[in-house]
Amino acid sequence: MNRIIFAACLVIFSNWCAAQDVFYLTADRVFDGEQMQKDWAVLVQDGKIIQAGPKSQVKQPTGSS
């Protein structure tokens, strides 16, 4: 019985952690590697930048932090 409860908790925790892997970041300025940009957003998933650009073009995904 304890193994079933442990397995259920592990599945719930894994799903919760997976939902936290997407971050929508905004700042006053973002350095794009060449120059400072104003009103930009950065989308990070699984520790990697997957999109960066003007806030109007980088939409915040549902469930992101």
WOBELQUI-V546133 format. One record per residue. N is the residue number from 1. RES is the residue in one letter. PHI is phi in radians with two decimals (none if undefined). Layout:
N:RES:PHI
N:RES:PHI
This chain:
1:M:none
2:N:-1.11
3:R:-1.16
4:I:-1.16
5:I:-1.11
6:F:-1.07
7:A:-1.10
8:A:-1.11
9:C:-1.10
10:L:-1.11
11:V:-1.13
12:I:-1.09
13:F:-1.12
14:S:-1.09
15:N:-1.15
16:W:-1.14
17:C:-1.15
18:A:-1.10
19:A:-1.21
20:Q:-1.58
21:D:-1.50
22:V:-2.02
23:F:-2.18
24:Y:-1.87
25:L:-1.93
26:T:-2.27
27:A:-2.66
28:D:-1.07
29:R:-2.47
30:V:-2.24
31:F:-1.54
32:D:-1.65
33:G:1.81
34:E:-2.20
35:Q:-2.67
36:M:-1.39
37:Q:-2.06
38:K:-1.74
39:D:1.02
40:W:-1.84
41:A:-2.26
42:V:-2.25
43:L:-1.88
44:V:-2.04
45:Q:-2.30
46:D:0.92
47:G:1.39
48:K:-2.19
49:I:-1.28
50:I:-1.86
51:Q:-2.81
52:A:-2.59
53:G:2.90
54:P:-1.00
55:K:-0.97
56:S:-1.19
57:Q:-1.81
58:V:-1.80
59:K:-1.49
60:Q:-1.35
61:P:-1.20
62:T:-1.09
63:G:1.52
64:S:-1.42
65:S:-1.63
